[in-house]
Amino acid sequence: MARDAVCSYERERGRAPEQMPQTHPGYDIISSDQLTGELRYIEVKGISGQWNATGVPVSRTQFSNAQDFGDSYWLYVVEFVGEPEHIRVHPIQNPANKVTAFVFDGGWRDAATDETADPALSFVAGARVLHKSFGPGRIESVEV
């Protein structure tokens, strides 16, 4: 439904859209302007409701294509898919160039590397230590 909405949007503006196979990596539609020859490589993201802070996901391949194709790459976010009377298409040219920050939300917690602290890092001159055989003491120097 989202792809069809984008194709209608493109035809209404005098361009000729061609849908790629569902499994095509990087973009969903190639649209050409018959007058200028301009090509648009379009990635379509459809959402059932309003486009909000949750955003839309873009894969590594899609982002890489956005970087490679520059101004020829477009991200079309389609709101209210499944409600033809409310559908809205939001085209964004060259989305990779418009990124100002990458946000790693709490979902990235599972991707964090579990690193064990190196106990040797606490061995610095002047640090107090408790040895199990010799008792309390202080580190006088450290050789690496």
Buried (B, 14 or more C-beta within 10 A) or exposed (E): BBBBBBBEBBEEEEBEBEBBEEEEEBBBBBBBBEEEEEBBBBBBBBBEEEBEEEEBEBEEEBBBBBEEBEEBBBBBBBBBBEEEEEBEBEBEBBBBEEEEEEEEEEEEEEEEEEEEEEEEEEEEEEEEEEEEEEEEEEEEEEEE
